[in-house]
Amino acid sequence: MATPTPASTVAALASGGRGGFLLARARVAPGGRSTAAAVRAQPAAAELVERSVNTIRFLAVDAVEKAKSGHPGLPMGCAPLGHVLFDEFLRFNPANHAWFDRDRFVLSAGHGCMLHYALLHLAGYQGVTIDDLKAFRQWGSRTPGHPENFETDGVEVTTGPLGQGFANAVGLALAEKHLAARFNKPDLTVVDHYTYVILGDGCQMEGVANEAASLAGHWGLGKLIAFYDDNHISIDGSTAIAFTEDVLARYEALGWHTIWVQNGNTGYDDIRAAIKEAKEVKDKPTLIKVTTTIGYGSPNKASTHSVHGSALGSKEVEATRKNLSWAHEPFHVPDEVKRHWAHHLDEGASLEAEWNAKFAEYEKKYQHEAAELNSIVSGKLPDGWDNALPKYTPESPADATRNLSQQCLNALAKVIPGFLGGSADLASSNMTLLKMFGDFQKDTPEERNIRFGVREHAMGAVCNGIAVHSPGLIPYCSTFFVFTDYMRAPIRLSALSESGVIFVMTHDSIGLGEDGPTHQPVEQLFSLRAMPGILMLRPADGTETSAAYRIAVINRKRPSILALSRQKLPQLEGTSVEGVAKGGYVISDNSSGNKPDLILISTGSELEIAEKAAGQLRKEGKSVRVVSLVCWELFEEQPEEYKESVLPSEVTSRISIEAGVTLGWEKYIGQKGKAIGIDRFGSSAPAGRIYKELGLTVENLIATAKSL
């Protein structure tokens, strides 16, 4: 491989001295990058920088010590990098953490979050006060044990499971590149920001990081700059016991530009030079390997695994204070450090004001594009967007819900500017291609079909990053339903992060047939219903599929999973958009007084079976109600009166039928009811034969009803 560029060879790119840069004003040509503080040419005193860096270190040390819990090692080692990045390069407005054209920062090594919280506090974010730092890891705190975007202003994504934040950063950078390609004009640049991410050895070991890095290199995400905290320590000890690969060689092979800062402890000029070099590379993402000492300054614990995830202890805290000449009480921020960091308040306000003025000019000159970008920035959906969703009647031809899904996806993409997504190498099978758009690629980033390749794990995490970039970006991603197992971590984080990704999952049951049990989901429906903060929808026909997409788009702070069939299903009488919105509803009933003899409850492809069985039982004189329970979560949110009207408590003769495990259905069928399902793995055979052998038939449902 080519030797990575040592930062020392390009140090001349940075202004001299070890100090931070003081604020200097500069202007550029109209329409260029907002530059309220583009030039910071006068170096601050080296002593001030050291004091600022030690402030960051000891805010972290003191918070972890007070909590008796946390990870002080990374903040102590990465404090120089954090200072240089936040104070000298990152563009943000502390008074408005959601300003659209801010640079994004992600701490993928989320266990080191006190680094981030200390930096946010110094930068002037009102949501991270000194009292918040003192409440680190406590109930109700705005400084939780790992970064949470819904808790802390200035935190872009929720990180903790290693590698996820790095993949989120790839999604953030993808969003920037896509929006810049769509909306920037030769005379007006309105999308122009970088994504920075710090990841550690643990992130590098996780497969999701490699998947995401491969995509970033392929897409040429030149405004993605990653810092690899190379401290050689993980929880079990030295990385030498399990991680000895050449990380820079791997990233170079993945299409990244690589730099090595060999002294991340005191090499401020090298860190500056590396960032400047990275920003000069436009066609590749950059990985900057920064070799640091974990727990820097701790006389007895630096460079050991004991400083990774435990408080130093009072004796070692005092020894570290003495070692770094820090003669201050806990949580002290020196006045000169406060004064230095205070410039970010005025600077951030100026940056946003300049952008607002530029966008006002953009609105006058490019009204259509401005309206679309406004929708993406604000999250306001166009008026009447849901009228574009296709409508179906019982006379409409039978079709697989995966095909009906594609009709919905294409309808939504025509009317929602921020709608984009793709599949993990299954677009032609998941039916997820947006026919009016091309592929998002390195040289065509304005397009909206994202080709993720066979990378389900990264796909989910990248989409989480896209979703949190801007309120009006609505990403979807797709694979076979059984392969949600490959992407469970990003699905869970999507729910936790309140990022409204739409997970389009096809081949939802044994109905996929001959591919057999390796591809036939059985337990996935219940396992995802058990996950908090997510909507699990399994539509039965076109009307329910269209309604499910309406629900998914509306829920911007709650992800949705759509489980869709491979096999054709009829358009049923009685399904409705309004019913799906309530999660469960009656599609047919020949009873009176809310007292049917029997209630059949189902979802998806088995709703047809329930309806056919009900028809035969009614001919025999039974009063039978058929209920579609398309989304358990939405049904549980309905008033008790409504739920009683659908599932009256007096009626105990109930049967559920669903091509999945029966676990969970007892809540709806009660002690006297029966559940027909699949409490085993499937089989390789034509779908009809499997359904028959496993008892998911009209005949078995009728026999079960008569046995009650």
C-alpha positions as CSV (number, residue, x, y, z in Angstrom):
1,M,0.0,0.0,0.0
2,A,1.0,3.6,-0.3
3,T,2.4,5.0,2.9
4,P,-0.3,7.1,4.7
5,T,0.6,10.8,4.9
6,P,2.1,11.6,8.3
7,A,0.5,14.8,9.5
8,S,3.9,16.2,10.4
9,T,4.8,16.5,6.7
10,V,1.9,18.8,6.0
11,A,2.1,20.8,9.3
12,A,3.0,23.8,7.3
13,L,-0.6,23.9,6.2
14,A,-1.5,24.9,9.7
15,S,-0.5,28.2,11.4
16,G,2.4,27.7,13.7
17,G,2.5,27.2,17.5
18,R,0.7,24.8,19.8
19,G,-2.0,27.2,20.7
20,G,-5.6,27.4,19.6
21,F,-6.6,29.9,16.9
22,L,-8.3,33.2,17.8
23,L,-11.3,34.5,15.9
24,A,-10.7,36.6,12.8
25,R,-13.4,37.6,10.4
26,A,-13.2,36.9,6.6
27,R,-15.6,37.0,3.7
28,V,-15.8,35.0,0.5
29,A,-17.5,35.5,-2.8
30,P,-21.3,35.6,-2.6
31,G,-22.9,32.2,-2.6
32,G,-19.8,30.5,-1.2
33,R,-19.3,28.8,2.2
34,S,-20.7,30.9,5.1
35,T,-17.5,32.4,6.7
36,A,-18.3,34.4,9.8
37,A,-15.2,32.8,11.2
38,A,-13.5,31.1,8.3
39,V,-10.0,32.3,9.3
40,R,-8.5,31.8,12.7
41,A,-5.0,32.8,11.9
42,Q,-3.5,34.1,15.1
43,P,-2.5,31.3,17.4
44,A,-3.5,31.5,21.1
45,A,-0.9,31.0,23.7
46,A,0.2,27.4,24.2
47,E,-0.5,27.7,27.9
48,L,-4.1,28.5,27.2
49,V,-4.5,25.5,24.9
50,E,-3.0,23.2,27.6
51,R,-5.4,24.7,30.2
52,S,-8.4,24.2,27.9
53,V,-7.4,20.6,27.2
54,N,-6.9,19.9,30.9
55,T,-10.2,21.5,31.6
56,I,-11.8,18.9,29.2
57,R,-9.9,16.1,30.9
58,F,-10.8,17.0,34.4
59,L,-14.5,17.7,33.7
60,A,-14.6,14.1,32.4
61,V,-12.5,12.8,35.4
62,D,-14.6,14.6,37.9
63,A,-18.0,13.6,36.4
64,V,-17.0,9.9,36.3
65,E,-15.6,10.1,39.8
66,K,-18.8,11.7,41.2
67,A,-21.0,9.1,39.4
68,K,-18.6,6.3,40.4
69,S,-19.3,5.1,37.0
70,G,-18.2,5.8,33.4
71,H,-15.2,5.8,31.0
72,P,-12.6,8.4,31.8
73,G,-9.8,7.0,29.6
74,L,-11.0,8.1,26.2
75,P,-11.8,11.7,27.2
76,M,-8.4,12.0,28.8
77,G,-6.6,10.7,25.7
78,C,-8.7,12.5,23.1
79,A,-9.0,15.9,24.8
80,P,-6.3,17.5,22.5
81,L,-8.2,16.2,19.4
82,G,-11.5,17.4,20.9
83,H,-10.2,20.8,21.6
84,V,-8.7,21.4,18.1
85,L,-11.8,20.0,16.3
86,F,-14.4,21.9,18.3
87,D,-12.6,25.1,18.8
88,E,-10.9,25.5,15.5
89,F,-12.8,23.6,12.8
90,L,-16.4,22.6,13.7
91,R,-19.1,25.0,12.5
92,F,-22.1,25.2,14.8
93,N,-24.4,27.5,16.7
94,P,-24.7,26.7,20.4
95,A,-27.9,28.7,20.6
96,N,-29.5,26.6,17.9
97,H,-28.3,23.0,17.9
98,A,-30.6,22.2,15.0
99,W,-29.3,24.8,12.5
100,F,-29.4,23.1,9.2
101,D,-26.0,23.8,7.7
102,R,-24.0,23.0,10.8
103,D,-21.2,20.5,10.7
104,R,-22.1,17.2,12.3
105,F,-20.1,15.5,14.9
106,V,-20.6,11.9,16.0
107,L,-18.8,10.1,18.9
108,S,-19.1,6.5,17.7
109,A,-17.1,5.4,20.8
110,G,-20.0,6.5,22.8
111,H,-18.7,5.2,26.1
112,G,-16.3,8.2,26.1
113,C,-19.3,10.6,26.1
114,M,-17.9,12.9,28.8
115,L,-15.5,14.2,26.1
116,H,-18.5,15.3,24.1
117,Y,-20.4,16.7,27.1
118,A,-17.4,18.7,28.2
119,L,-16.9,20.2,24.8
120,L,-20.6,21.1,24.5
121,H,-20.5,22.8,27.8
122,L,-17.4,24.8,27.0
123,A,-18.9,25.7,23.6
124,G,-21.9,27.3,25.2
125,Y,-24.7,24.8,24.7
126,Q,-27.3,25.8,27.3
127,G,-28.6,22.2,27.5
128,V,-25.2,21.1,29.0
129,T,-24.6,23.1,32.1
130,I,-22.1,22.4,34.9
131,D,-25.0,21.0,36.9
132,D,-25.7,18.6,34.0
133,L,-22.1,17.5,34.1
134,K,-22.4,16.9,37.8
135,A,-25.5,14.8,37.2
136,F,-23.7,12.5,34.7
137,R,-25.3,9.0,34.5
138,Q,-28.1,9.9,37.0
139,W,-31.9,9.5,36.7
140,G,-33.4,12.3,34.5
141,S,-30.0,13.7,33.6
142,R,-29.3,15.3,30.2
143,T,-25.9,13.6,30.3
144,P,-26.6,9.9,30.1
145,G,-24.0,7.2,30.1
146,H,-23.9,7.1,26.3
147,P,-24.9,9.9,24.0
148,E,-28.6,10.1,23.3
149,N,-29.8,12.5,20.6
150,F,-33.2,12.9,22.2
151,E,-31.8,13.9,25.5
152,T,-28.8,16.2,24.9
153,D,-28.6,19.3,22.6
154,G,-25.7,19.0,20.3
155,V,-25.7,15.1,20.2
156,E,-26.6,14.1,16.6
157,V,-27.1,10.4,17.0
158,T,-27.5,7.8,19.8
159,T,-24.3,5.8,20.1
160,G,-23.0,3.1,22.4
161,P,-23.1,-0.2,20.5
162,L,-19.7,0.1,18.9
163,G,-19.5,0.8,15.2
164,Q,-23.1,2.0,14.9
165,G,-22.2,5.7,15.3
166,F,-19.6,5.4,12.6
167,A,-22.2,4.0,10.2
168,N,-24.6,6.7,11.2
169,A,-21.9,9.2,10.3
170,V,-21.8,7.7,6.8
171,G,-25.5,8.3,6.6
172,L,-25.1,11.9,7.7
173,A,-22.4,12.4,5.0
174,L,-24.5,10.7,2.4
175,A,-27.4,13.1,3.2
176,E,-25.1,16.1,2.8
177,K,-23.7,15.0,-0.5
178,H,-27.2,14.2,-1.8
179,L,-28.8,17.5,-0.8
180,A,-25.8,19.5,-2.0
181,A,-26.0,17.8,-5.4
182,R,-29.8,18.5,-5.6
183,F,-29.9,22.1,-4.3
184,N,-26.6,23.9,-4.7
185,K,-26.4,26.3,-7.6
186,P,-23.3,27.8,-9.3
187,D,-24.1,31.2,-7.7
188,L,-25.5,30.0,-4.4
189,T,-24.3,27.2,-2.1
190,V,-26.9,26.4,0.6
191,V,-25.7,22.9,1.6
192,D,-22.1,22.8,2.6
193,H,-21.0,21.0,5.8
194,Y,-18.8,18.3,7.0
195,T,-19.4,15.2,9.1
196,Y,-16.7,14.3,11.7
197,V,-16.7,11.1,13.7
198,I,-14.4,9.7,16.4
199,L,-14.2,5.9,16.6
200,G,-12.1,3.6,18.6
201,D,-10.5,0.2,18.4
202,G,-13.8,-1.5,19.4
203,C,-15.6,0.3,16.6
204,Q,-13.0,-0.9,14.1
205,M,-13.4,-4.5,15.2
206,E,-17.2,-4.4,14.6
207,G,-18.3,-5.7,11.2
208,V,-20.8,-2.9,10.8
209,A,-18.0,-0.4,10.7
210,N,-16.3,-2.2,7.8
211,E,-19.5,-2.5,5.9
212,A,-20.2,1.3,6.3
213,A,-16.6,2.2,5.5
214,S,-16.8,0.1,2.3
215,L,-19.9,2.1,1.3
216,A,-18.4,5.4,2.1
217,G,-15.4,4.7,0.0
218,H,-17.5,3.5,-2.9
219,W,-19.7,6.6,-2.7
220,G,-16.7,9.0,-2.5
221,L,-18.0,10.8,0.6
222,G,-15.3,13.5,0.6
223,K,-16.9,15.5,3.4
224,L,-16.7,12.6,5.9
225,I,-13.6,12.8,8.2
226,A,-13.1,10.0,10.7
227,F,-10.7,10.1,13.6
228,Y,-9.5,6.7,14.8
229,D,-8.5,6.9,18.4
230,D,-5.6,4.4,18.3
231,N,-4.9,3.9,22.0
232,H,-4.2,0.1,21.8
233,I,-6.5,-0.7,24.7
234,S,-9.9,-2.4,24.9
235,I,-11.8,-3.8,27.9
236,D,-9.9,-7.0,28.1
237,G,-6.5,-5.4,27.8
238,S,-4.1,-4.6,25.0
239,T,-5.5,-4.9,21.5
240,A,-2.5,-7.1,20.8
241,I,-4.5,-10.0,22.1
242,A,-7.1,-9.9,19.3
243,F,-6.7,-6.9,16.9
244,T,-3.4,-6.6,15.0
245,E,-4.4,-5.8,11.5
246,D,-3.1,-2.7,9.6
247,V,-6.2,-0.5,9.8
248,L,-4.9,2.2,7.5
249,A,-4.1,-0.4,4.8
250,R,-7.6,-1.8,5.1
251,Y,-9.2,1.7,4.7
252,E,-7.0,2.6,1.8
253,A,-8.2,-0.6,0.1
254,L,-11.7,0.5,0.8
255,G,-11.1,3.8,-1.1
256,W,-10.3,6.1,1.8
257,H,-7.6,8.7,2.1
258,T,-5.5,7.9,5.2
259,I,-3.3,10.0,7.5
260,W,-1.5,9.1,10.7
261,V,-1.0,11.5,13.5
262,Q,1.7,9.8,15.5
263,N,1.5,12.0,18.6
264,G,-2.1,12.7,19.5
265,N,-1.2,13.6,23.1
266,T,0.6,16.9,22.4
267,G,0.9,17.1,18.6
268,Y,-1.6,19.9,18.2
269,D,0.0,21.1,14.9
270,D,-0.1,17.6,13.5
271,I,-3.8,17.3,14.3
272,R,-4.5,20.7,12.7
273,A,-2.5,19.8,9.6
274,A,-4.3,16.4,9.3
275,I,-7.7,18.0,9.4
276,K,-6.7,20.6,6.8
277,E,-5.3,17.9,4.5
278,A,-8.5,15.9,4.9
279,K,-10.6,18.8,3.9
280,E,-8.5,19.3,0.7
281,V,-9.4,15.7,-0.4
282,K,-12.8,16.1,-2.2
283,D,-13.4,12.7,-3.7
284,K,-12.7,10.3,-0.8
285,P,-13.5,10.1,2.8
286,T,-10.5,10.4,5.1
287,L,-9.5,8.3,8.1
288,I,-7.1,10.1,10.5
289,K,-5.4,7.6,12.8
290,V,-4.6,9.5,16.0
291,T,-2.3,7.6,18.3
292,T,-3.2,8.6,21.8
293,T,-2.6,7.4,25.4
294,I,-5.7,6.3,27.0
295,G,-6.0,7.9,30.5
296,Y,-3.3,10.4,29.6
297,G,-2.0,12.1,32.7
298,S,-2.9,9.3,35.1
299,P,0.4,8.2,36.7
300,N,-0.6,4.7,37.5
301,K,-3.5,3.9,35.1
302,A,-2.6,5.5,31.8
303,S,-2.2,3.0,29.0
304,T,-4.1,0.3,30.9
305,H,-7.5,-1.3,30.5
306,S,-8.4,-0.3,34.1
307,V,-8.8,3.3,32.9
308,H,-11.2,2.4,30.1
309,G,-14.4,1.8,32.0
310,S,-13.9,2.6,35.6
311,A,-13.5,5.7,37.7
312,L,-9.9,6.5,38.6
313,G,-10.6,6.5,42.4
314,S,-9.9,9.4,44.7
315,K,-6.2,8.7,45.2
316,E,-5.5,8.4,41.5
317,V,-7.6,11.5,40.8
318,E,-5.4,13.5,43.2
319,A,-2.3,11.9,41.7
320,T,-3.5,12.9,38.2
321,R,-4.2,16.5,39.3
322,K,-0.7,16.7,40.7
323,N,0.8,15.2,37.6
324,L,-0.9,17.6,35.3
325,S,-0.5,20.6,37.6
326,W,-4.3,21.0,38.0
327,A,-4.7,22.7,41.4
328,H,-8.5,23.2,41.1
329,E,-11.6,21.9,42.8
330,P,-13.8,19.4,40.9
331,F,-15.7,20.8,37.9
332,H,-13.7,24.0,37.8
333,V,-13.5,25.9,34.5
334,P,-10.8,28.6,34.6
335,D,-12.0,32.1,33.6
336,E,-9.5,32.4,30.8
337,V,-10.9,29.2,29.3
338,K,-14.4,30.4,29.6
339,R,-13.5,33.7,27.9
340,H,-11.7,31.9,25.1
341,W,-14.6,29.5,24.3
342,A,-17.2,32.3,24.6
343,H,-16.5,33.4,21.0
344,H,-18.5,30.4,19.7
345,L,-21.8,32.1,20.8
346,D,-21.3,35.2,18.6
347,E,-19.6,33.2,15.9
348,G,-22.3,30.6,15.7
349,A,-25.0,33.2,15.6
350,S,-23.2,34.9,12.7
351,L,-22.8,31.7,10.8
352,E,-26.5,31.0,11.0
353,A,-27.4,34.6,10.1
354,E,-25.2,34.5,7.0
355,W,-26.8,31.2,6.0
356,N,-30.3,32.5,6.6
357,A,-29.6,35.6,4.4
358,K,-28.2,33.4,1.7
359,F,-31.2,31.1,1.8
360,A,-33.5,34.1,1.6
361,E,-31.8,35.0,-1.7
362,Y,-32.0,31.4,-2.8
363,E,-35.8,31.4,-2.2
364,K,-36.2,34.4,-4.5
365,K,-34.1,33.0,-7.3
366,Y,-35.0,29.3,-7.1
367,Q,-38.6,29.1,-5.7
368,H,-39.3,25.4,-6.6
369,E,-36.0,24.1,-5.2
370,A,-36.3,26.3,-2.1
371,A,-39.8,24.9,-1.4
372,E,-38.4,21.3,-1.6
373,L,-35.4,22.1,0.6
374,N,-37.7,23.9,3.1
375,S,-39.8,20.7,3.3
376,I,-36.7,18.7,4.0
377,V,-35.3,21.1,6.6
378,S,-38.5,21.7,8.4
379,G,-40.1,18.2,8.1
380,K,-43.4,19.7,6.9
381,L,-45.0,17.4,4.4
382,P,-46.5,18.8,1.3
383,D,-50.2,19.4,1.5
384,G,-52.3,16.5,0.3
385,W,-49.3,14.2,0.0
386,D,-51.2,11.1,1.2
387,N,-53.7,11.6,-1.7
388,A,-51.0,10.2,-3.9
389,L,-51.1,6.8,-2.3
390,P,-52.8,4.2,-4.5
391,K,-56.4,3.1,-3.8
392,Y,-57.7,-0.4,-4.2
393,T,-61.1,-2.1,-4.3
394,P,-62.1,-5.7,-3.9
395,E,-62.3,-5.8,-7.7
396,S,-58.6,-4.9,-8.0
397,P,-56.4,-7.8,-9.1
398,A,-54.8,-10.0,-6.5
399,D,-51.1,-9.2,-5.9
400,A,-48.3,-9.7,-3.5
401,T,-48.1,-7.0,-1.0
402,R,-44.4,-6.5,-1.9
403,N,-45.6,-5.4,-5.4
404,L,-48.3,-3.2,-3.9
405,S,-45.5,-1.7,-1.7
406,Q,-43.6,-0.7,-4.8
407,Q,-46.6,1.2,-6.1
408,C,-46.8,3.0,-2.8
409,L,-43.0,3.8,-2.7
410,N,-43.1,5.3,-6.2
411,A,-46.2,7.3,-5.4
412,L,-44.6,8.8,-2.3
413,A,-41.4,9.6,-4.0
414,K,-43.2,11.8,-6.5
415,V,-44.7,14.0,-3.8
416,I,-42.3,13.9,-0.9
417,P,-39.0,15.6,-1.6
418,G,-37.0,13.9,1.1
419,F,-38.1,10.3,0.3
420,L,-35.2,8.0,-0.7
421,G,-33.9,4.6,0.0
422,G,-32.9,1.2,-1.3
423,S,-32.3,-2.4,-0.7
424,A,-29.5,-4.8,0.4
425,D,-28.9,-6.2,-3.1
426,L,-32.5,-7.3,-3.4
427,A,-34.3,-4.4,-5.1
428,S,-35.7,-6.6,-7.9
429,S,-37.1,-9.0,-5.3
430,N,-38.1,-6.6,-2.5
431,M,-39.6,-4.4,-5.3
432,T,-38.1,-1.2,-3.9
433,L,-36.8,0.6,-7.0
434,L,-38.0,4.1,-7.5
435,K,-38.6,4.0,-11.3
436,M,-38.4,7.8,-11.9
437,F,-34.9,8.1,-10.3
438,G,-31.5,6.8,-11.0
439,D,-28.9,5.4,-8.5
440,F,-27.2,7.4,-5.8
441,Q,-23.5,6.9,-6.8
442,K,-20.2,8.8,-6.4
443,D,-20.9,10.8,-9.6
444,T,-24.7,10.9,-9.4
445,P,-25.4,11.8,-5.8
446,E,-28.6,13.7,-6.6
447,E,-30.4,10.4,-7.4
448,R,-32.6,8.6,-4.8
449,N,-32.1,4.9,-5.3
450,I,-29.5,3.8,-2.8
451,R,-27.6,0.5,-3.6
452,F,-26.4,-0.9,-0.3
453,G,-25.1,-4.2,-1.6
454,V,-25.2,-7.2,0.7
455,R,-24.7,-5.1,3.8
456,E,-27.9,-5.3,5.9
457,H,-26.3,-4.2,9.1
458,A,-24.7,-1.1,7.7
459,M,-27.9,-0.4,5.6
460,G,-30.0,0.1,8.7
461,A,-27.4,2.2,10.5
462,V,-26.7,4.4,7.5
463,C,-30.5,5.0,7.2
464,N,-30.6,6.0,10.8
465,G,-28.0,8.7,10.0
466,I,-30.0,9.9,7.0
467,A,-33.1,10.1,9.1
468,V,-31.6,12.3,11.8
469,H,-29.8,14.6,9.4
470,S,-33.0,16.5,8.6
471,P,-36.6,16.2,9.8
472,G,-37.9,15.9,6.2
473,L,-35.5,13.1,5.0
474,I,-37.5,9.9,5.1
475,P,-35.3,6.9,4.3
476,Y,-36.5,3.4,3.7
477,C,-34.4,0.2,3.5
478,S,-35.3,-3.3,2.5
479,T,-34.3,-6.9,2.6
480,F,-36.0,-10.3,3.4
481,F,-37.9,-10.2,6.7
482,V,-35.8,-13.0,8.1
483,F,-32.6,-10.9,7.6
484,T,-33.8,-8.3,10.1
485,D,-31.7,-10.5,12.4
486,Y,-28.7,-9.1,10.6
487,M,-29.8,-5.6,11.4
488,R,-31.5,-5.8,14.8
489,A,-29.0,-3.4,16.4
490,P,-29.8,-0.5,14.0
491,I,-33.5,-1.3,14.2
492,R,-33.3,-1.0,18.0
493,L,-31.3,2.2,17.8
494,S,-33.8,3.6,15.3
495,A,-36.5,3.1,17.9
496,L,-34.4,4.5,20.7
497,S,-33.2,7.5,18.6
498,E,-36.7,8.4,17.4
499,S,-35.5,8.2,13.8
500,G,-38.5,7.4,11.6
501,V,-36.8,4.9,9.2
502,I,-39.2,2.8,7.2
503,F,-38.0,-0.8,7.1
504,V,-39.6,-2.6,4.1
505,M,-39.3,-6.3,4.8
506,T,-40.6,-8.8,2.2
507,H,-40.9,-12.6,2.0
508,D,-42.6,-12.3,5.4
509,S,-43.5,-15.9,6.1
510,I,-43.5,-19.6,5.1
511,G,-45.4,-18.2,2.1
512,L,-42.1,-17.6,0.3
513,G,-42.0,-21.4,-0.2
514,E,-39.1,-23.4,-1.6
515,D,-36.2,-21.4,-0.2
516,G,-36.9,-23.1,3.1
517,P,-36.5,-22.5,6.8
518,T,-33.2,-20.5,6.4
519,H,-35.3,-17.8,4.7
520,Q,-38.7,-18.3,6.3
521,P,-39.3,-15.9,9.2
522,V,-41.1,-17.5,12.1
523,E,-40.1,-15.7,15.4
524,Q,-39.3,-12.3,13.8
525,L,-42.8,-10.9,14.1
526,F,-43.1,-11.4,17.8
527,S,-39.5,-10.4,18.5
528,L,-40.0,-7.1,16.8
529,R,-43.4,-6.5,18.4
530,A,-41.5,-6.9,21.7
531,M,-39.2,-4.0,20.9
532,P,-40.4,-0.6,22.4
533,G,-40.9,2.4,20.2
534,I,-41.5,0.7,16.9
535,L,-44.5,0.0,14.7
536,M,-44.7,-3.6,13.4
537,L,-47.2,-3.6,10.5
538,R,-48.3,-6.7,8.5
539,P,-50.8,-5.6,5.9
540,A,-53.2,-8.1,4.2
541,D,-53.9,-6.4,0.9
542,G,-53.5,-3.2,-1.1
543,T,-55.7,-1.0,1.1
544,E,-53.8,-2.1,4.2
545,T,-50.4,-1.7,2.5
546,S,-51.3,1.8,1.3
547,A,-52.5,2.7,4.8
548,A,-49.4,1.2,6.4
549,Y,-47.2,3.6,4.3
550,R,-49.4,6.5,5.4
551,I,-48.8,5.5,9.0
552,A,-45.1,5.1,8.4
553,V,-44.7,8.5,6.9
554,I,-46.7,10.3,9.5
555,N,-44.6,8.7,12.3
556,R,-41.4,10.7,12.0
557,K,-40.2,9.9,15.5
558,R,-41.0,6.2,15.4
559,P,-39.7,3.7,12.9
560,S,-42.0,1.4,11.1
561,I,-41.5,-2.2,9.9
562,L,-43.7,-3.4,7.0
563,A,-43.8,-7.2,6.7
564,L,-44.9,-8.0,3.1
565,S,-45.8,-11.1,1.2
566,R,-44.1,-12.8,-1.7
567,Q,-47.3,-14.6,-2.7
568,K,-50.3,-13.0,-4.3
569,L,-53.2,-12.0,-2.0
570,P,-56.7,-10.9,-2.8
571,Q,-58.1,-7.4,-2.2
572,L,-60.4,-8.0,0.7
573,E,-63.9,-6.6,1.4
574,G,-63.9,-4.5,4.5
575,T,-60.2,-3.5,4.9
576,S,-59.8,0.3,5.4
577,V,-57.3,3.1,5.8
578,E,-59.1,4.3,8.8
579,G,-59.0,0.9,10.4
580,V,-55.3,0.4,9.9
581,A,-54.7,3.8,11.6
582,K,-56.2,2.2,14.7
583,G,-54.0,-0.9,14.5
584,G,-56.9,-3.4,14.7
585,Y,-60.5,-3.3,13.5
586,V,-63.4,-5.3,12.3
587,I,-63.4,-6.2,8.6
588,S,-66.6,-8.3,8.7
589,D,-69.2,-9.3,11.2
590,N,-72.7,-10.8,11.1
591,S,-73.4,-10.5,14.8
592,S,-75.5,-7.9,16.6
593,G,-75.2,-6.2,20.0
594,N,-71.4,-6.6,20.0
595,K,-71.8,-10.3,20.9
596,P,-70.6,-12.6,18.1
597,D,-70.4,-16.3,18.8
598,L,-66.7,-16.3,17.7
599,I,-64.0,-13.8,16.9
600,L,-61.3,-14.7,14.4
601,I,-58.2,-12.5,14.6
602,S,-55.4,-12.4,12.0
603,T,-52.8,-10.4,10.1
604,G,-51.3,-10.3,6.6
605,S,-51.7,-13.3,4.3
606,E,-53.7,-15.3,6.9
607,L,-56.5,-12.7,7.0
608,E,-57.8,-14.2,3.8
609,I,-58.0,-17.6,5.5
610,A,-59.9,-16.1,8.5
611,E,-62.4,-14.4,6.2
612,K,-63.0,-17.6,4.1
613,A,-63.5,-19.7,7.3
614,A,-65.9,-17.1,8.7
615,G,-67.9,-17.3,5.5
616,Q,-68.4,-21.0,5.9
617,L,-69.2,-20.9,9.6
618,R,-71.8,-18.2,9.0
619,K,-73.5,-20.5,6.5
620,E,-73.8,-23.0,9.4
621,G,-75.6,-20.4,11.5
622,K,-72.7,-19.0,13.5
623,S,-72.2,-15.3,14.1
624,V,-68.6,-14.6,13.4
625,R,-66.5,-11.5,13.6
626,V,-63.2,-11.2,11.7
627,V,-60.6,-8.7,13.1
628,S,-57.5,-7.5,11.3
629,L,-54.9,-6.8,14.0
630,V,-52.4,-5.3,11.5
631,C,-50.4,-3.3,14.1
632,W,-50.5,-4.3,17.7
633,E,-48.8,-1.2,18.9
634,L,-51.4,1.2,17.3
635,F,-54.2,-1.0,18.7
636,E,-52.8,-0.7,22.2
637,E,-52.8,3.1,21.9
638,Q,-56.5,3.2,21.3
639,P,-59.1,4.1,24.0
640,E,-60.4,1.2,26.1
641,E,-63.9,1.8,24.7
642,Y,-62.6,1.3,21.2
643,K,-60.7,-1.9,22.0
644,E,-63.8,-3.3,23.8
645,S,-65.8,-2.6,20.7
646,V,-63.4,-4.7,18.6
647,L,-62.7,-7.4,21.1
648,P,-65.6,-7.5,23.6
649,S,-64.5,-9.0,26.9
650,E,-67.7,-11.1,27.1
651,V,-66.8,-13.0,24.0
652,T,-64.2,-15.6,25.0
653,S,-64.4,-17.8,21.9
654,R,-61.5,-16.5,20.0
655,I,-59.0,-17.9,17.6
656,S,-55.9,-16.2,16.1
657,I,-54.2,-17.4,12.9
658,E,-50.8,-16.1,11.8
659,A,-47.9,-17.6,10.0
660,G,-45.5,-17.1,13.0
661,V,-44.9,-18.1,16.5
662,T,-48.0,-18.1,18.7
663,L,-46.2,-16.4,21.6
664,G,-48.0,-13.1,22.4
665,W,-51.4,-14.0,21.0
666,E,-52.6,-15.0,24.4
667,K,-53.1,-11.4,25.2
668,Y,-55.9,-11.2,22.5
669,I,-57.4,-14.7,22.6
670,G,-57.5,-15.1,26.4
671,Q,-57.4,-18.3,28.4
672,K,-60.2,-20.0,26.5
673,G,-59.1,-19.0,23.0
674,K,-56.7,-20.9,20.7
675,A,-53.8,-19.7,18.6
676,I,-53.0,-21.3,15.2
677,G,-49.4,-20.5,14.2
678,I,-46.0,-22.0,13.7
679,D,-44.0,-22.9,16.8
680,R,-41.3,-24.6,14.8
681,F,-39.1,-23.8,11.8
682,G,-40.6,-24.0,8.3
683,S,-39.7,-26.3,5.4
684,S,-38.6,-26.3,1.8
685,A,-41.6,-26.9,-0.4
686,P,-44.2,-25.0,-2.4
687,A,-46.0,-22.5,-0.2
688,G,-49.4,-24.1,-0.4
689,R,-48.0,-27.5,0.7
690,I,-46.3,-25.9,3.7
691,Y,-49.5,-24.1,4.8
692,K,-51.4,-27.3,4.6
693,E,-48.8,-29.4,6.5
694,L,-48.6,-26.8,9.3
695,G,-52.3,-26.4,9.6
696,L,-52.7,-22.8,8.4
697,T,-55.8,-23.7,6.4
698,V,-59.5,-22.8,6.2
699,E,-60.3,-26.4,7.2
700,N,-58.1,-26.4,10.3
701,L,-59.5,-23.0,11.4
702,I,-63.1,-24.3,11.1
703,A,-62.3,-27.5,13.0
704,T,-60.6,-25.4,15.7
705,A,-63.6,-23.1,15.9
706,K,-65.9,-26.1,16.4
707,S,-63.7,-27.5,19.1
708,L,-64.2,-24.4,21.3
